[in-house]
Amino acid sequence: MKIEDTLSDLKNAMEKWDYPIQHPVKNSFVESITNRKNDSNNSPFLENLADELCILFVNQPDYVTFLRKMDGLEYDGVTLFSLSVPEPVIKNFFVMNEYYRNNDDYIDPDLAERLVIGENNISLFTYDTKTNLFEIRDSASSESVYGSFDNFANFLTEILSAVK
């Protein structure tokens, strides 16, 4: 199934059950990531995260297609983090990745090496910029991988299959 069909079906289901649908990410935001220049005013953490996000955008155009339809989602226990909406409306990608990579309690080495893009009640959804794979990982034991996907369309179909 094409990503556009999956997203259309998803939006219809979300509307049917009165789930809020986030506005799309602005094209200027996507361009600011893909055409970015390092800004010495930003923290090294933010620079690194933006570099990895750029890799995701370039390698996975279906993810960008998703963002151009809706900036994150919360649907029946499945969450994909928003890039531009501040919390608490929907969990924010930057806030959540800072938590997983830069907190005072514990930094999980498996998550520190990946972008965490979402979650459900038992799993974390990650993207590995080195292998170009989306992964479904156990949230309690992140070294356990339930599934790996080389494209966003198949990954999205899989994570939504549990809620249909």
MODELLER restraints for C-alpha pairs under 7 A, 6 or more apart:
rsr = mdl.restraints
at = mdl.atoms
rsr.add(forms.Gaussian(group=physical.xy_distance, feature=features.Distance(at['CA:2:A'], at['CA:153:A']), mean=6.95, stdev=0.5))
rsr.add(forms.Gaussian(group=physical.xy_distance, feature=features.Distance(at['CA:3:A'], at['CA:62:A']), mean=6.47, stdev=0.5))
rsr.add(forms.Gaussian(group=physical.xy_distance, feature=features.Distance(at['CA:3:A'], at['CA:153:A']), mean=5.20, stdev=0.5))
rsr.add(forms.Gaussian(group=physical.xy_distance, feature=features.Distance(at['CA:14:A'], at['CA:75:A']), mean=6.92, stdev=0.5))
rsr.add(forms.Gaussian(group=physical.xy_distance, feature=features.Distance(at['CA:19:A'], at['CA:75:A']), mean=6.62, stdev=0.5))
rsr.add(forms.Gaussian(group=physical.xy_distance, feature=features.Distance(at['CA:21:A'], at['CA:70:A']), mean=6.64, stdev=0.5))
rsr.add(forms.Gaussian(group=physical.xy_distance, feature=features.Distance(at['CA:21:A'], at['CA:73:A']), mean=6.82, stdev=0.5))
rsr.add(forms.Gaussian(group=physical.xy_distance, feature=features.Distance(at['CA:22:A'], at['CA:70:A']), mean=5.03, stdev=0.5))
rsr.add(forms.Gaussian(group=physical.xy_distance, feature=features.Distance(at['CA:22:A'], at['CA:71:A']), mean=5.42, stdev=0.5))
rsr.add(forms.Gaussian(group=physical.xy_distance, feature=features.Distance(at['CA:22:A'], at['CA:72:A']), mean=6.50, stdev=0.5))
rsr.add(forms.Gaussian(group=physical.xy_distance, feature=features.Distance(at['CA:22:A'], at['CA:73:A']), mean=6.65, stdev=0.5))
rsr.add(forms.Gaussian(group=physical.xy_distance, feature=features.Distance(at['CA:23:A'], at['CA:70:A']), mean=5.16, stdev=0.5))
rsr.add(forms.Gaussian(group=physical.xy_distance, feature=features.Distance(at['CA:23:A'], at['CA:71:A']), mean=5.89, stdev=0.5))
rsr.add(forms.Gaussian(group=physical.xy_distance, feature=features.Distance(at['CA:24:A'], at['CA:67:A']), mean=5.73, stdev=0.5))
rsr.add(forms.Gaussian(group=physical.xy_distance, feature=features.Distance(at['CA:24:A'], at['CA:68:A']), mean=4.72, stdev=0.5))
rsr.add(forms.Gaussian(group=physical.xy_distance, feature=features.Distance(at['CA:24:A'], at['CA:69:A']), mean=4.92, stdev=0.5))
rsr.add(forms.Gaussian(group=physical.xy_distance, feature=features.Distance(at['CA:24:A'], at['CA:70:A']), mean=4.13, stdev=0.5))
rsr.add(forms.Gaussian(group=physical.xy_distance, feature=features.Distance(at['CA:24:A'], at['CA:71:A']), mean=4.95, stdev=0.5))
rsr.add(forms.Gaussian(group=physical.xy_distance, feature=features.Distance(at['CA:25:A'], at['CA:67:A']), mean=5.55, stdev=0.5))
rsr.add(forms.Gaussian(group=physical.xy_distance, feature=features.Distance(at['CA:25:A'], at['CA:68:A']), mean=5.45, stdev=0.5))
rsr.add(forms.Gaussian(group=physical.xy_distance, feature=features.Distance(at['CA:25:A'], at['CA:70:A']), mean=6.73, stdev=0.5))
rsr.add(forms.Gaussian(group=physical.xy_distance, feature=features.Distance(at['CA:25:A'], at['CA:71:A']), mean=5.36, stdev=0.5))
rsr.add(forms.Gaussian(group=physical.xy_distance, feature=features.Distance(at['CA:25:A'], at['CA:84:A']), mean=6.94, stdev=0.5))
rsr.add(forms.Gaussian(group=physical.xy_distance, feature=features.Distance(at['CA:33:A'], at['CA:50:A']), mean=6.58, stdev=0.5))
rsr.add(forms.Gaussian(group=physical.xy_distance, feature=features.Distance(at['CA:33:A'], at['CA:54:A']), mean=5.55, stdev=0.5))
rsr.add(forms.Gaussian(group=physical.xy_distance, feature=features.Distance(at['CA:34:A'], at['CA:54:A']), mean=5.20, stdev=0.5))
rsr.add(forms.Gaussian(group=physical.xy_distance, feature=features.Distance(at['CA:34:A'], at['CA:57:A']), mean=6.99, stdev=0.5))
rsr.add(forms.Gaussian(group=physical.xy_distance, feature=features.Distance(at['CA:38:A'], at['CA:47:A']), mean=6.72, stdev=0.5))
rsr.add(forms.Gaussian(group=physical.xy_distance, feature=features.Distance(at['CA:52:A'], at['CA:129:A']), mean=6.47, stdev=0.5))
rsr.add(forms.Gaussian(group=physical.xy_distance, feature=features.Distance(at['CA:55:A'], at['CA:129:A']), mean=6.49, stdev=0.5))
rsr.add(forms.Gaussian(group=physical.xy_distance, feature=features.Distance(at['CA:56:A'], at['CA:129:A']), mean=6.67, stdev=0.5))
rsr.add(forms.Gaussian(group=physical.xy_distance, feature=features.Distance(at['CA:57:A'], at['CA:63:A']), mean=6.84, stdev=0.5))
rsr.add(forms.Gaussian(group=physical.xy_distance, feature=features.Distance(at['CA:57:A'], at['CA:64:A']), mean=6.01, stdev=0.5))
rsr.add(forms.Gaussian(group=physical.xy_distance, feature=features.Distance(at['CA:60:A'], at['CA:151:A']), mean=6.56, stdev=0.5))
rsr.add(forms.Gaussian(group=physical.xy_distance, feature=features.Distance(at['CA:60:A'], at['CA:152:A']), mean=6.66, stdev=0.5))
rsr.add(forms.Gaussian(group=physical.xy_distance, feature=features.Distance(at['CA:62:A'], at['CA:152:A']), mean=5.75, stdev=0.5))
rsr.add(forms.Gaussian(group=physical.xy_distance, feature=features.Distance(at['CA:62:A'], at['CA:153:A']), mean=6.42, stdev=0.5))
rsr.add(forms.Gaussian(group=physical.xy_distance, feature=features.Distance(at['CA:63:A'], at['CA:152:A']), mean=5.80, stdev=0.5))
rsr.add(forms.Gaussian(group=physical.xy_distance, feature=features.Distance(at['CA:71:A'], at['CA:82:A']), mean=5.08, stdev=0.5))
rsr.add(forms.Gaussian(group=physical.xy_distance, feature=features.Distance(at['CA:71:A'], at['CA:83:A']), mean=6.42, stdev=0.5))
rsr.add(forms.Gaussian(group=physical.xy_distance, feature=features.Distance(at['CA:72:A'], at['CA:80:A']), mean=4.88, stdev=0.5))
rsr.add(forms.Gaussian(group=physical.xy_distance, feature=features.Distance(at['CA:72:A'], at['CA:81:A']), mean=4.90, stdev=0.5))
rsr.add(forms.Gaussian(group=physical.xy_distance, feature=features.Distance(at['CA:72:A'], at['CA:82:A']), mean=4.18, stdev=0.5))
rsr.add(forms.Gaussian(group=physical.xy_distance, feature=features.Distance(at['CA:73:A'], at['CA:79:A']), mean=5.46, stdev=0.5))
rsr.add(forms.Gaussian(group=physical.xy_distance, feature=features.Distance(at['CA:73:A'], at['CA:80:A']), mean=5.18, stdev=0.5))
rsr.add(forms.Gaussian(group=physical.xy_distance, feature=features.Distance(at['CA:73:A'], at['CA:81:A']), mean=6.75, stdev=0.5))
rsr.add(forms.Gaussian(group=physical.xy_distance, feature=features.Distance(at['CA:74:A'], at['CA:80:A']), mean=6.66, stdev=0.5))
rsr.add(forms.Gaussian(group=physical.xy_distance, feature=features.Distance(at['CA:76:A'], at['CA:163:A']), mean=6.33, stdev=0.5))
rsr.add(forms.Gaussian(group=physical.xy_distance, feature=features.Distance(at['CA:77:A'], at['CA:120:A']), mean=5.46, stdev=0.5))
rsr.add(forms.Gaussian(group=physical.xy_distance, feature=features.Distance(at['CA:77:A'], at['CA:121:A']), mean=6.52, stdev=0.5))
rsr.add(forms.Gaussian(group=physical.xy_distance, feature=features.Distance(at['CA:78:A'], at['CA:119:A']), mean=6.12, stdev=0.5))
rsr.add(forms.Gaussian(group=physical.xy_distance, feature=features.Distance(at['CA:78:A'], at['CA:120:A']), mean=4.67, stdev=0.5))
rsr.add(forms.Gaussian(group=physical.xy_distance, feature=features.Distance(at['CA:79:A'], at['CA:118:A']), mean=5.23, stdev=0.5))
rsr.add(forms.Gaussian(group=physical.xy_distance, feature=features.Distance(at['CA:79:A'], at['CA:119:A']), mean=5.28, stdev=0.5))
rsr.add(forms.Gaussian(group=physical.xy_distance, feature=features.Distance(at['CA:79:A'], at['CA:120:A']), mean=6.09, stdev=0.5))
rsr.add(forms.Gaussian(group=physical.xy_distance, feature=features.Distance(at['CA:80:A'], at['CA:117:A']), mean=5.82, stdev=0.5))
rsr.add(forms.Gaussian(group=physical.xy_distance, feature=features.Distance(at['CA:80:A'], at['CA:118:A']), mean=4.10, stdev=0.5))
rsr.add(forms.Gaussian(group=physical.xy_distance, feature=features.Distance(at['CA:80:A'], at['CA:119:A']), mean=6.59, stdev=0.5))
rsr.add(forms.Gaussian(group=physical.xy_distance, feature=features.Distance(at['CA:81:A'], at['CA:90:A']), mean=6.87, stdev=0.5))
rsr.add(forms.Gaussian(group=physical.xy_distance, feature=features.Distance(at['CA:81:A'], at['CA:91:A']), mean=5.26, stdev=0.5))
rsr.add(forms.Gaussian(group=physical.xy_distance, feature=features.Distance(at['CA:81:A'], at['CA:92:A']), mean=5.22, stdev=0.5))
rsr.add(forms.Gaussian(group=physical.xy_distance, feature=features.Distance(at['CA:81:A'], at['CA:93:A']), mean=4.94, stdev=0.5))
rsr.add(forms.Gaussian(group=physical.xy_distance, feature=features.Distance(at['CA:81:A'], at['CA:117:A']), mean=5.60, stdev=0.5))
rsr.add(forms.Gaussian(group=physical.xy_distance, feature=features.Distance(at['CA:81:A'], at['CA:118:A']), mean=5.25, stdev=0.5))
rsr.add(forms.Gaussian(group=physical.xy_distance, feature=features.Distance(at['CA:82:A'], at['CA:90:A']), mean=6.49, stdev=0.5))
rsr.add(forms.Gaussian(group=physical.xy_distance, feature=features.Distance(at['CA:82:A'], at['CA:91:A']), mean=6.20, stdev=0.5))
rsr.add(forms.Gaussian(group=physical.xy_distance, feature=features.Distance(at['CA:82:A'], at['CA:92:A']), mean=4.81, stdev=0.5))
rsr.add(forms.Gaussian(group=physical.xy_distance, feature=features.Distance(at['CA:82:A'], at['CA:93:A']), mean=5.52, stdev=0.5))
rsr.add(forms.Gaussian(group=physical.xy_distance, feature=features.Distance(at['CA:83:A'], at['CA:92:A']), mean=5.91, stdev=0.5))
rsr.add(forms.Gaussian(group=physical.xy_distance, feature=features.Distance(at['CA:83:A'], at['CA:93:A']), mean=5.29, stdev=0.5))
rsr.add(forms.Gaussian(group=physical.xy_distance, feature=features.Distance(at['CA:83:A'], at['CA:94:A']), mean=6.94, stdev=0.5))
rsr.add(forms.Gaussian(group=physical.xy_distance, feature=features.Distance(at['CA:85:A'], at['CA:92:A']), mean=6.45, stdev=0.5))
rsr.add(forms.Gaussian(group=physical.xy_distance, feature=features.Distance(at['CA:86:A'], at['CA:92:A']), mean=5.89, stdev=0.5))
rsr.add(forms.Gaussian(group=physical.xy_distance, feature=features.Distance(at['CA:93:A'], at['CA:117:A']), mean=6.38, stdev=0.5))
rsr.add(forms.Gaussian(group=physical.xy_distance, feature=features.Distance(at['CA:97:A'], at['CA:115:A']), mean=6.76, stdev=0.5))
rsr.add(forms.Gaussian(group=physical.xy_distance, feature=features.Distance(at['CA:97:A'], at['CA:116:A']), mean=6.08, stdev=0.5))
rsr.add(forms.Gaussian(group=physical.xy_distance, feature=features.Distance(at['CA:100:A'], at['CA:107:A']), mean=6.12, stdev=0.5))
rsr.add(forms.Gaussian(group=physical.xy_distance, feature=features.Distance(at['CA:100:A'], at['CA:108:A']), mean=6.91, stdev=0.5))
rsr.add(forms.Gaussian(group=physical.xy_distance, feature=features.Distance(at['CA:100:A'], at['CA:111:A']), mean=6.42, stdev=0.5))
rsr.add(forms.Gaussian(group=physical.xy_distance, feature=features.Distance(at['CA:100:A'], at['CA:112:A']), mean=6.38, stdev=0.5))
rsr.add(forms.Gaussian(group=physical.xy_distance, feature=features.Distance(at['CA:101:A'], at['CA:107:A']), mean=5.69, stdev=0.5))
rsr.add(forms.Gaussian(group=physical.xy_distance, feature=features.Distance(at['CA:101:A'], at['CA:112:A']), mean=4.93, stdev=0.5))
rsr.add(forms.Gaussian(group=physical.xy_distance, feature=features.Distance(at['CA:110:A'], at['CA:142:A']), mean=6.34, stdev=0.5))
rsr.add(forms.Gaussian(group=physical.xy_distance, feature=features.Distance(at['CA:110:A'], at['CA:143:A']), mean=6.17, stdev=0.5))
rsr.add(forms.Gaussian(group=physical.xy_distance, feature=features.Distance(at['CA:114:A'], at['CA:126:A']), mean=6.12, stdev=0.5))
rsr.add(forms.Gaussian(group=physical.xy_distance, feature=features.Distance(at['CA:114:A'], at['CA:127:A']), mean=5.68, stdev=0.5))
rsr.add(forms.Gaussian(group=physical.xy_distance, feature=features.Distance(at['CA:114:A'], at['CA:128:A']), mean=4.85, stdev=0.5))
rsr.add(forms.Gaussian(group=physical.xy_distance, feature=features.Distance(at['CA:114:A'], at['CA:129:A']), mean=6.87, stdev=0.5))
rsr.add(forms.Gaussian(group=physical.xy_distance, feature=features.Distance(at['CA:115:A'], at['CA:126:A']), mean=5.38, stdev=0.5))
rsr.add(forms.Gaussian(group=physical.xy_distance, feature=features.Distance(at['CA:115:A'], at['CA:127:A']), mean=5.11, stdev=0.5))
rsr.add(forms.Gaussian(group=physical.xy_distance, feature=features.Distance(at['CA:115:A'], at['CA:128:A']), mean=6.49, stdev=0.5))
rsr.add(forms.Gaussian(group=physical.xy_distance, feature=features.Distance(at['CA:116:A'], at['CA:124:A']), mean=6.97, stdev=0.5))
rsr.add(forms.Gaussian(group=physical.xy_distance, feature=features.Distance(at['CA:116:A'], at['CA:125:A']), mean=5.85, stdev=0.5))
rsr.add(forms.Gaussian(group=physical.xy_distance, feature=features.Distance(at['CA:116:A'], at['CA:126:A']), mean=4.36, stdev=0.5))
rsr.add(forms.Gaussian(group=physical.xy_distance, feature=features.Distance(at['CA:116:A'], at['CA:127:A']), mean=6.51, stdev=0.5))
rsr.add(forms.Gaussian(group=physical.xy_distance, feature=features.Distance(at['CA:117:A'], at['CA:125:A']), mean=5.58, stdev=0.5))
rsr.add(forms.Gaussian(group=physical.xy_distance, feature=features.Distance(at['CA:117:A'], at['CA:126:A']), mean=5.44, stdev=0.5))
rsr.add(forms.Gaussian(group=physical.xy_distance, feature=features.Distance(at['CA:117:A'], at['CA:127:A']), mean=6.98, stdev=0.5))
rsr.add(forms.Gaussian(group=physical.xy_distance, feature=features.Distance(at['CA:118:A'], at['CA:124:A']), mean=5.99, stdev=0.5))
rsr.add(forms.Gaussian(group=physical.xy_distance, feature=features.Distance(at['CA:118:A'], at['CA:125:A']), mean=4.84, stdev=0.5))
rsr.add(forms.Gaussian(group=physical.xy_distance, feature=features.Distance(at['CA:119:A'], at['CA:125:A']), mean=5.33, stdev=0.5))
rsr.add(forms.Gaussian(group=physical.xy_distance, feature=features.Distance(at['CA:122:A'], at['CA:138:A']), mean=6.26, stdev=0.5))
rsr.add(forms.Gaussian(group=physical.xy_distance, feature=features.Distance(at['CA:122:A'], at['CA:139:A']), mean=5.65, stdev=0.5))
rsr.add(forms.Gaussian(group=physical.xy_distance, feature=features.Distance(at['CA:123:A'], at['CA:136:A']), mean=6.23, stdev=0.5))
rsr.add(forms.Gaussian(group=physical.xy_distance, feature=features.Distance(at['CA:123:A'], at['CA:137:A']), mean=5.34, stdev=0.5))
rsr.add(forms.Gaussian(group=physical.xy_distance, feature=features.Distance(at['CA:123:A'], at['CA:138:A']), mean=4.63, stdev=0.5))
rsr.add(forms.Gaussian(group=physical.xy_distance, feature=features.Distance(at['CA:123:A'], at['CA:139:A']), mean=4.60, stdev=0.5))
rsr.add(forms.Gaussian(group=physical.xy_distance, feature=features.Distance(at['CA:124:A'], at['CA:136:A']), mean=5.89, stdev=0.5))
rsr.add(forms.Gaussian(group=physical.xy_distance, feature=features.Distance(at['CA:124:A'], at['CA:137:A']), mean=5.14, stdev=0.5))
rsr.add(forms.Gaussian(group=physical.xy_distance, feature=features.Distance(at['CA:124:A'], at['CA:138:A']), mean=6.24, stdev=0.5))
rsr.add(forms.Gaussian(group=physical.xy_distance, feature=features.Distance(at['CA:124:A'], at['CA:139:A']), mean=5.30, stdev=0.5))
rsr.add(forms.Gaussian(group=physical.xy_distance, feature=features.Distance(at['CA:125:A'], at['CA:135:A']), mean=5.76, stdev=0.5))
rsr.add(forms.Gaussian(group=physical.xy_distance, feature=features.Distance(at['CA:125:A'], at['CA:136:A']), mean=4.86, stdev=0.5))
rsr.add(forms.Gaussian(group=physical.xy_distance, feature=features.Distance(at['CA:125:A'], at['CA:137:A']), mean=6.28, stdev=0.5))
rsr.add(forms.Gaussian(group=physical.xy_distance, feature=features.Distance(at['CA:126:A'], at['CA:134:A']), mean=5.62, stdev=0.5))
rsr.add(forms.Gaussian(group=physical.xy_distance, feature=features.Distance(at['CA:126:A'], at['CA:135:A']), mean=5.13, stdev=0.5))
rsr.add(forms.Gaussian(group=physical.xy_distance, feature=features.Distance(at['CA:126:A'], at['CA:136:A']), mean=6.54, stdev=0.5))
rsr.add(forms.Gaussian(group=physical.xy_distance, feature=features.Distance(at['CA:127:A'], at['CA:133:A']), mean=5.70, stdev=0.5))
rsr.add(forms.Gaussian(group=physical.xy_distance, feature=features.Distance(at['CA:127:A'], at['CA:134:A']), mean=4.39, stdev=0.5))
rsr.add(forms.Gaussian(group=physical.xy_distance, feature=features.Distance(at['CA:127:A'], at['CA:135:A']), mean=6.16, stdev=0.5))
rsr.add(forms.Gaussian(group=physical.xy_distance, feature=features.Distance(at['CA:128:A'], at['CA:134:A']), mean=6.43, stdev=0.5))
rsr.add(forms.Gaussian(group=physical.xy_distance, feature=features.Distance(at['CA:132:A'], at['CA:150:A']), mean=6.49, stdev=0.5))
rsr.add(forms.Gaussian(group=physical.xy_distance, feature=features.Distance(at['CA:133:A'], at['CA:148:A']), mean=6.11, stdev=0.5))
rsr.add(forms.Gaussian(group=physical.xy_distance, feature=features.Distance(at['CA:133:A'], at['CA:149:A']), mean=5.43, stdev=0.5))
rsr.add(forms.Gaussian(group=physical.xy_distance, feature=features.Distance(at['CA:133:A'], at['CA:150:A']), mean=4.85, stdev=0.5))
rsr.add(forms.Gaussian(group=physical.xy_distance, feature=features.Distance(at['CA:134:A'], at['CA:148:A']), mean=5.61, stdev=0.5))
rsr.add(forms.Gaussian(group=physical.xy_distance, feature=features.Distance(at['CA:134:A'], at['CA:149:A']), mean=5.06, stdev=0.5))
rsr.add(forms.Gaussian(group=physical.xy_distance, feature=features.Distance(at['CA:134:A'], at['CA:150:A']), mean=6.36, stdev=0.5))
rsr.add(forms.Gaussian(group=physical.xy_distance, feature=features.Distance(at['CA:134:A'], at['CA:155:A']), mean=6.65, stdev=0.5))
rsr.add(forms.Gaussian(group=physical.xy_distance, feature=features.Distance(at['CA:135:A'], at['CA:145:A']), mean=6.66, stdev=0.5))
rsr.add(forms.Gaussian(group=physical.xy_distance, feature=features.Distance(at['CA:135:A'], at['CA:147:A']), mean=5.61, stdev=0.5))
rsr.add(forms.Gaussian(group=physical.xy_distance, feature=features.Distance(at['CA:135:A'], at['CA:148:A']), mean=4.47, stdev=0.5))
rsr.add(forms.Gaussian(group=physical.xy_distance, feature=features.Distance(at['CA:135:A'], at['CA:149:A']), mean=6.36, stdev=0.5))
rsr.add(forms.Gaussian(group=physical.xy_distance, feature=features.Distance(at['CA:136:A'], at['CA:145:A']), mean=5.78, stdev=0.5))
rsr.add(forms.Gaussian(group=physical.xy_distance, feature=features.Distance(at['CA:136:A'], at['CA:146:A']), mean=5.34, stdev=0.5))
rsr.add(forms.Gaussian(group=physical.xy_distance, feature=features.Distance(at['CA:136:A'], at['CA:147:A']), mean=5.19, stdev=0.5))
rsr.add(forms.Gaussian(group=physical.xy_distance, feature=features.Distance(at['CA:136:A'], at['CA:148:A']), mean=6.58, stdev=0.5))
rsr.add(forms.Gaussian(group=physical.xy_distance, feature=features.Distance(at['CA:137:A'], at['CA:144:A']), mean=5.71, stdev=0.5))
rsr.add(forms.Gaussian(group=physical.xy_distance, feature=features.Distance(at['CA:137:A'], at['CA:145:A']), mean=4.42, stdev=0.5))
rsr.add(forms.Gaussian(group=physical.xy_distance, feature=features.Distance(at['CA:137:A'], at['CA:146:A']), mean=5.73, stdev=0.5))
rsr.add(forms.Gaussian(group=physical.xy_distance, feature=features.Distance(at['CA:138:A'], at['CA:144:A']), mean=5.57, stdev=0.5))
rsr.add(forms.Gaussian(group=physical.xy_distance, feature=features.Distance(at['CA:138:A'], at['CA:145:A']), mean=6.40, stdev=0.5))
rsr.add(forms.Gaussian(group=physical.xy_distance, feature=features.Distance(at['CA:149:A'], at['CA:155:A']), mean=5.60, stdev=0.5))
